Amino acid sequence: MSSTFERDGNGLCIIRCDPPVNGSDSFVFTPDVIASWKALLGLASTREAIAAIMQGREDTSRYDPKTGRGVWTGAFEALESALTDSATDVSMLAADGTVFDDPLTAARNKTRAGMRLPVMSNEADARMRAALASDGSGVEASSGIDVACTRNIDGLDEFLDDESSKNMLDECEERFFESLMPRHSQQN
């Protein structure tokens, strides 16, 4: 039994799981999906994003067919608002009564809960930010996603450590953030 990671000729990331993870024996996604999950869920690393993709299961009961709003809508809106530096209409209260420090964390946590992923406490958020800002002392930053399912996937570490992969993922992240930036109308 072994799980494998590969990129096919079309650039798709393919993980074949043996044994299955959350009932799935394979996951197929683009590198752009990694970038969007990282940003929308406030994830600390590419490994965390891949683990979230493998473990997340959307609560489809949260989809409102009248408005088209789903699990991801609030996270998109909060991130767009954060990028335009405007206030967002997001509740600051979690299901357990915790008050979140900012609307973006609140929206990300609602999306995490809607994907059946662990929410991020204010303490975990502070630890993650500190680890990301540290001097690289070997402390692995975490937003609370269990990455154990990614540890023994043949080929994944090579992908994560490869400079061209890192550059490609950085470009995906830049494109994602650019897509959320406000567009100024141009006059002719």
C-alpha positions as CSV (number, residue, x, y, z in Angstrom):
1,M,0.0,0.0,0.0
2,S,1.3,3.4,-0.9
3,S,-0.2,6.7,-2.0
4,T,1.3,8.7,-4.9
5,F,1.4,12.3,-6.1
6,E,1.9,13.3,-9.7
7,R,1.3,16.1,-12.1
8,D,-0.1,15.1,-15.5
9,G,0.6,16.6,-18.9
10,N,-2.2,19.1,-18.4
11,G,-0.8,20.4,-15.1
12,L,-3.3,18.6,-12.9
13,C,-2.2,17.4,-9.5
14,I,-3.3,13.8,-8.9
15,I,-3.1,12.0,-5.6
16,R,-3.9,8.4,-5.6
17,C,-4.6,7.2,-2.1
18,D,-4.0,3.6,-0.8
19,P,-5.6,3.4,1.7
20,P,-8.4,5.8,0.8
21,V,-8.6,9.1,2.7
22,N,-12.1,10.1,3.8
23,G,-13.6,7.4,1.5
24,S,-11.8,8.8,-1.6
25,D,-9.1,6.9,-3.4
26,S,-8.0,9.8,-5.5
27,F,-8.0,13.6,-5.6
28,V,-7.5,15.7,-8.8
29,F,-7.1,19.5,-8.7
30,T,-5.1,22.3,-10.3
31,P,-2.4,24.3,-8.6
32,D,-4.7,27.2,-8.7
33,V,-7.0,25.4,-6.3
34,I,-4.1,25.1,-3.8
35,A,-3.6,28.8,-4.0
36,S,-7.3,29.7,-3.5
37,W,-7.8,27.2,-0.6
38,K,-4.7,28.7,1.1
39,A,-6.0,32.2,0.8
40,L,-9.7,31.6,1.5
41,L,-9.1,29.3,4.5
42,G,-6.0,31.2,5.9
43,L,-3.7,28.2,5.6
44,A,-0.1,28.3,6.6
45,S,1.4,26.1,3.8
46,T,0.9,24.3,0.6
47,R,1.0,21.0,2.5
48,E,-1.9,22.3,4.7
49,A,-3.8,23.2,1.6
50,I,-3.4,19.8,0.1
51,A,-4.4,18.2,3.4
52,A,-7.5,20.4,3.5
53,I,-8.4,19.4,0.0
54,M,-8.1,15.8,0.9
55,Q,-10.1,16.1,4.2
56,G,-12.7,18.8,3.4
57,R,-16.3,17.8,2.7
58,E,-18.7,20.6,1.8
59,D,-21.8,20.9,3.9
60,T,-24.2,21.3,0.9
61,S,-27.1,22.1,3.3
62,R,-25.5,25.6,3.6
63,Y,-26.1,26.3,0.0
64,D,-29.0,28.8,-0.6
65,P,-30.4,28.3,-4.1
66,K,-32.3,31.6,-3.9
67,T,-29.2,33.7,-3.5
68,G,-26.5,31.3,-4.8
69,R,-24.6,31.8,-1.5
70,G,-22.6,28.8,-0.4
71,V,-19.9,27.8,2.0
72,W,-17.2,29.7,0.2
73,T,-19.1,33.0,-0.4
74,G,-18.3,34.7,2.9
75,A,-14.6,33.9,2.6
76,F,-14.5,35.4,-0.9
77,E,-16.3,38.5,0.2
78,A,-14.2,39.0,3.4
79,L,-11.0,38.5,1.5
80,E,-12.1,41.0,-1.2
81,S,-13.0,43.5,1.5
82,A,-9.7,43.0,3.3
83,L,-7.9,43.6,0.0
84,T,-9.9,46.8,-0.7
85,D,-9.6,47.8,3.0
86,S,-13.3,48.2,3.5
87,A,-15.5,46.9,6.3
88,T,-17.3,43.6,5.8
89,D,-20.6,42.4,7.2
90,V,-19.4,39.2,8.9
91,S,-20.5,38.1,12.4
92,M,-17.6,38.1,14.8
93,L,-19.1,35.3,17.0
94,A,-18.2,31.7,16.5
95,A,-20.6,28.8,17.3
96,D,-18.7,28.2,20.6
97,G,-19.1,31.8,21.6
98,T,-15.5,32.9,20.8
99,V,-15.2,36.4,19.4
100,F,-12.9,36.5,16.4
101,D,-10.4,39.3,16.1
102,D,-11.2,40.3,12.6
103,P,-13.9,39.7,9.9
104,L,-11.5,37.8,7.7
105,T,-10.7,35.2,10.4
106,A,-14.5,35.0,11.2
107,A,-15.3,34.4,7.5
108,R,-12.5,31.9,7.0
109,N,-13.7,30.0,10.1
110,K,-17.3,29.9,8.8
111,T,-16.0,28.4,5.6
112,R,-13.8,25.9,7.4
113,A,-16.8,24.8,9.5
114,G,-18.8,24.5,6.3
115,M,-16.1,22.3,4.8
116,R,-16.0,20.2,8.0
117,L,-12.5,21.4,8.7
118,P,-11.2,22.6,12.1
119,V,-11.7,26.3,12.8
120,M,-8.8,28.5,13.8
121,S,-8.8,29.9,17.3
122,N,-7.3,33.3,17.9
123,E,-4.4,31.6,19.7
124,A,-3.7,29.3,16.8
125,D,-3.9,32.3,14.4
126,A,-1.4,34.2,16.5
127,R,1.0,31.2,16.7
128,M,0.7,30.6,13.0
129,R,1.5,34.3,12.2
130,A,4.5,34.2,14.6
131,A,5.8,31.0,13.0
132,L,5.4,32.4,9.5
133,A,7.2,35.6,10.5
134,S,10.0,33.7,12.4
135,D,13.5,33.3,11.1
136,G,12.8,29.8,9.8
137,S,14.0,28.1,13.0
138,G,12.4,24.8,12.0
139,V,9.0,25.6,13.5
140,E,6.3,24.4,11.0
141,A,3.5,26.9,10.9
142,S,0.0,25.4,11.2
143,S,-3.5,26.8,11.1
144,G,-4.8,23.6,12.7
145,I,-5.3,21.4,9.6
146,D,-4.0,17.8,10.3
147,V,-1.3,17.2,7.6
148,A,-0.7,13.6,8.6
149,C,-2.6,12.3,5.5
150,T,0.1,14.0,3.3
151,R,3.2,12.6,5.1
152,N,3.6,9.3,3.2
153,I,2.5,10.3,-0.3
154,D,5.3,9.3,-2.8
155,G,6.3,12.3,-4.9
156,L,4.6,15.0,-2.8
157,D,7.7,16.1,-0.8
158,E,9.6,16.4,-4.1
159,F,6.9,18.6,-5.6
160,L,6.7,20.8,-2.4
161,D,10.6,21.2,-2.3
162,D,11.0,21.8,-6.1
163,E,11.9,25.4,-6.9
164,S,9.9,25.4,-10.1
165,S,6.9,24.1,-8.3
166,K,7.2,26.8,-5.7
167,N,7.5,29.5,-8.4
168,M,4.5,28.1,-10.2
169,L,2.4,28.1,-6.9
170,D,3.6,31.7,-6.2
171,E,2.3,32.7,-9.6
172,C,-1.0,30.9,-9.0
173,E,-1.3,32.8,-5.7
174,E,-0.6,36.1,-7.4
175,R,-3.2,35.5,-10.0
176,F,-5.8,34.5,-7.4
177,F,-5.2,37.7,-5.4
178,E,-5.2,39.8,-8.6
179,S,-8.6,38.4,-9.4
180,L,-10.0,39.7,-6.1
181,M,-8.5,43.2,-6.4
182,P,-10.9,46.0,-7.3
183,R,-10.8,47.0,-10.9
184,H,-10.8,50.7,-11.6
185,S,-13.0,51.7,-14.5
186,Q,-11.0,53.2,-17.4
187,Q,-12.4,56.1,-19.3
188,N,-11.7,56.4,-23.0
